[in-house]
Amino acid sequence: MECRIRKRRMKDAADLAAVINNKDIQDNLRDGLPYPYTEKDAGEFISAMLAAGENQIYAFAITVGDKVIGSIGVYRQDNNHARTAEMGYYIAKGYWPVCLLALVLFF
């Protein structure tokens, strides 16, 4: 199994919704995500990532084959936090052991 990182695509919405619509995943993410997390929610998130300014958001899909199994991103902050960024990631539960190691090696 080979994990890869690539740019987001609108067609990723169904896979993304399936990953995030897991309580174990949601319990480890920032507050504010809807539960259940729908394909519409995922589509809105992807649209926002694709529309973001070039130097504001760096968000990528984590894939195995053509299936999206997670996300990783860096999000620049605004106002008095303009020189900081938030980094986050999540991976579908069944891929934790293999893909977490791949991410560590990637960065």
C-alpha positions as CSV (number, residue, x, y, z in Angstrom):
1,M,0.0,0.0,0.0
2,E,1.4,3.4,-1.0
3,C,0.1,6.6,0.5
4,R,0.4,9.7,-1.6
5,I,-0.3,13.4,-1.2
6,R,-1.9,15.4,-4.0
7,K,-4.0,18.5,-4.6
8,R,-7.7,18.4,-3.8
9,R,-10.4,17.7,-6.4
10,M,-14.1,18.3,-6.2
11,K,-14.7,14.6,-7.0
12,D,-13.0,13.8,-3.6
13,A,-16.2,14.8,-1.7
14,A,-17.7,11.4,-1.2
15,D,-14.4,9.8,0.0
16,L,-13.7,12.8,2.3
17,A,-17.2,12.6,3.8
18,A,-16.8,8.9,4.5
19,V,-13.5,9.5,6.3
20,I,-14.7,12.5,8.5
21,N,-18.1,10.9,9.2
22,N,-16.4,8.7,11.8
23,K,-16.7,9.6,15.5
24,D,-13.2,8.4,16.2
25,I,-11.9,10.8,13.6
26,Q,-14.1,13.7,14.6
27,D,-13.1,13.3,18.3
28,N,-9.6,14.3,17.3
29,L,-10.3,17.3,15.1
30,R,-11.0,20.9,16.0
31,D,-14.5,21.8,17.2
32,G,-17.2,23.0,14.8
33,L,-17.4,20.2,12.2
34,P,-21.0,18.9,11.7
35,Y,-21.8,15.3,12.7
36,P,-22.9,13.5,10.7
37,Y,-20.6,15.0,8.1
38,T,-22.2,14.8,4.7
39,E,-21.0,14.8,1.1
40,K,-22.4,18.4,0.8
41,D,-20.2,19.4,3.8
42,A,-17.2,17.9,2.2
43,G,-17.9,19.6,-1.1
44,E,-18.2,23.0,0.6
45,F,-14.9,22.4,2.4
46,I,-13.1,21.4,-0.8
47,S,-14.6,24.5,-2.6
48,A,-13.2,26.7,0.1
49,M,-9.8,25.1,-0.1
50,L,-9.7,25.5,-3.9
51,A,-10.9,29.2,-3.7
52,A,-8.4,30.2,-1.0
53,G,-5.6,32.6,-1.7
54,E,-2.4,31.1,-3.0
55,N,-0.5,32.0,0.2
56,Q,-3.3,31.3,2.7
57,I,-4.0,27.6,2.6
58,Y,-2.0,24.6,1.6
59,A,-4.4,21.6,1.8
60,F,-3.8,18.3,0.2
61,A,-5.6,15.0,-0.1
62,I,-3.9,11.8,1.2
63,T,-4.6,9.0,-1.1
64,V,-4.1,5.2,-1.6
65,G,-4.6,4.6,-5.3
66,D,-7.3,7.0,-6.3
67,K,-9.2,6.8,-3.0
68,V,-9.0,9.7,-0.6
69,I,-8.2,8.4,2.9
70,G,-7.4,11.7,4.6
71,S,-6.2,15.3,4.4
72,I,-3.2,17.3,5.5
73,G,-2.9,21.1,5.4
74,V,-1.3,24.3,6.7
75,Y,-3.6,27.2,7.3
76,R,-2.2,30.7,7.7
77,Q,-3.8,32.8,10.3
78,D,-5.1,36.5,10.2
79,N,-4.8,39.7,12.2
80,N,-2.4,39.5,15.1
81,H,-1.6,35.9,14.3
82,A,-0.6,36.7,10.7
83,R,2.9,35.2,11.2
84,T,1.6,31.9,12.4
85,A,-0.1,28.9,10.8
86,E,-2.1,25.9,12.0
87,M,-1.2,22.5,10.7
88,G,-3.6,19.6,10.8
89,Y,-4.2,16.1,9.3
90,Y,-6.5,13.2,9.6
91,I,-6.4,9.7,8.1
92,A,-9.2,7.1,7.9
93,K,-8.9,4.8,10.8
94,G,-8.1,1.6,8.8
95,Y,-5.0,3.3,7.4
96,W,-3.5,4.7,10.7
97,P,-0.5,2.5,11.1
98,V,0.8,2.5,7.5
99,C,0.0,6.1,6.4
100,L,1.0,7.8,9.6
101,L,4.5,6.4,9.2
102,A,4.5,7.6,5.6
103,L,3.5,11.1,6.6
104,V,6.3,11.2,9.2
105,L,8.8,10.2,6.6
106,F,7.4,12.7,4.1
107,F,7.9,15.6,6.3
